């Protein structure tokens, strides 16, 4: 961890402005406001002190080469109807091609081409998004970002936790497109393909018309073993209901995981990346949880590709949530618990080389409040 202060990784009830976690795993070194892990939970997440309007939702479309990303982008554009959607095309090579295949006026397509080894792509994309919002932010309702097949997904997701990007935009969802025909082979041979599936909010198994149903079943089970949080959808020609793949709520994700854990529907992990799900129905002691998070991120942060959770704290009527990519951490008071709603705490960690689940669960349960 870059900076260890007594406030690192804590969740608080104070109504402060946005803090922005940061660590060795991040690439953004130019902006000092994101230089350390210092987070405060808020009462809401509407507008930070420097924000002039609502955040623009961004849907990232990722996936390995040849999985059908551009086809899915065009499907989402067609379904957008009267809303203005702009598209960012992340091209890995120096010559952009995919933008020519996107069905939008050129004024609404923004190409971010590949960069040389002497430039940090995450830092450049940060500046690109910042400038885009300054120039066009009042004209578009949402943004689709088509990543290259070789982009590191954590670099893309992490951007929405940092600096001006986090004040102007919000990540609606990260979609990973996986080829039904070649997905298993891609997962076998390329770590980047496994990371794309592991970090996704939604996995679309595409081109199912080209694959045997039994093989698609195996592929889906394999992906579930890596990522218990993701919504998995089968599709042909990139066609999926936008309501099912964009603006995925954290609550829906974690409730889905909690339901699978309660029913014992865990997929067996076949890969180096796996999901650990921790649950506790007793109210939690906030100070104990802060210490637990501090220890978790200090000792395992670089192993945790993505983590999410919400907490039921003793003495608070709000449900508190957090999200992280590696050690980059964001947290806030989400909403009040509803009458009759089961109050519980759920934490999901996706990574590799993590401690045994039963050990983490035991330490998590030790954070329960004892009156």
Helices and strands as residue ranges (DSSP letters): G 32-34, E 56-63, H 69-79, E 85-90, G 98-101, G 106-108, E 109-112, H 121-136, E 142-146, H 153-158, G 159-161, H 163-168, E 169-179, H 183-189, H 191-199, E 202-206, G 208-210, H 213-226, E 231-234, H 242-245, H 250-262, E 274-280, H 286-300, G 301-303, E 304-312, E 318-325, E 328-336, E 345-351, H 357-365
